[in-house]
């Protein structure tokens, strides 16, 4: 049989960690939120740099038939996925992103693909690289995933399943 009198008299180390004053806890949360949003902002600009580098390579492949390395495309898709997961994690944990600008990647890729299709149609010697269409499909799939995630998160908040969104 367990001795409950010793448990009541002894100090529980876990309870000490939970006894953070509310104002201190609020400061910690605000700092964490600021750092998370800054990471997302830096990831956005880093991903934008990768986007322009790969776009340059895709145009080079389009005009001069030089192959874009598959490893850079795979790396881009992994980075884009990491950015999206980070952004959606912020959304689901209640840290609202300041600006919704991730959709710009879809417009950049699909706008470029449209221009390539038109140029290829007008000048048959140019062909749209398969890697370009694959990247466009992948960015669109990520976009659709985030739209589904946004809708599900909004639905969750409307139905009262999330106390933070009431």
HELIX and SHEET records of a PDB file:
HELIX    1   1 UNK A    4  UNK A    9  1                                   6    
HELIX    2   2 UNK A   13  UNK A   18  1                                   6    
HELIX    3   3 UNK A   22  UNK A   64  1                                  43    
HELIX    4   4 UNK A   70  UNK A   92  1                                  23    
HELIX    5   5 UNK A  104  UNK A  122  1                                  19    
HELIX    6   6 UNK A  130  UNK A  158  1                                  29    
HELIX    7   7 UNK A  163  UNK A  165  5                                   3    
END                                                                             
